[in-house]
């Protein structure tokens, strides 16, 4: 802890999409444990920034209104920044399906702007948040995030290794805005919870776990890696049972762009991946990357994949119910913040 405090106390950190669920948890964790020299919250939502400023009024926090589509604005925000955590994105599968141009502008062109701004302003490290939907994508959201992942990894060659770019890829976040839990909260009073398919499975991670993993990845990254945590799976019908056991479950059918099961590590990824106790590291297949830094990890067998339906670790109803309680997710009170 003392080492982390020393490291972060000298750093200026910019969080894009910083007024969202991840950003708020990230800021709270840093401020309470190892506050940085400066923390810049960059987002386009004025109201969220206003509300967040009331919670975090410390002198080392700065709020900047802006959009990652605006490269000039982004460059100004990046001046003097040491680390960027890129969390801004259009994340709703259905929104991206029906507004593809907007998703591309933010998730793909915005990613390019991050890389350009970081290189031009001499940022040391950039870590981008990705999703299981970027693996073998069947929807536009996943396709844009896959494209963004590729852009960030290749950005290391573009930056000539002066700025390091890496990606953190994980599954659904319990309690984040837009998760299925938010739908369950809306529908709970009706007594019926909609579930698209009785066999559907998903990976799950808490906000706090996601923040911890991002901080760990920043510490370890060399530039070019995709970090994947080992996290549990759960059937969506079991999640509904954990959230509201009194409700009836209605199977409504798979929506456009939706998978039955998600993948965090594909057979193709596993060719260049190393396994550690609680995470995987996918390294780039480029000449400029030295992968021997991960030689202590286990090389994965041919054809290995890490999917939500074949996962070895599963959440049971009682454990998920406890996690929902810890995350203050009950659907019963106005204090809930998604």
GIZI-V333017 format. One record per helix or strand of 2 or more residues. SS is the DSSP state (A for helix, B for strand). FROM is the first residue (numbers start at 1). LEN is the number of residues. If there is no record, write none. Layout:
# GIZI-V333017
SS;FROM;LEN, SS;FROM;LEN
This chain:
# GIZI-V333017
A;2;7, B;12;5, A;21;13, B;38;6, A;46;10, B;61;5, A;71;8, B;83;4, A;93;6, A;100;21, B;125;7, A;132;3, A;140;19, B;164;7, B;172;3, A;180;11, B;192;4, B;201;6, A;207;14, B;226;4, B;233;3, A;236;8, B;248;4, B;263;3, A;267;4, B;273;3, B;279;4, A;291;4, B;298;2, B;306;2, A;317;10
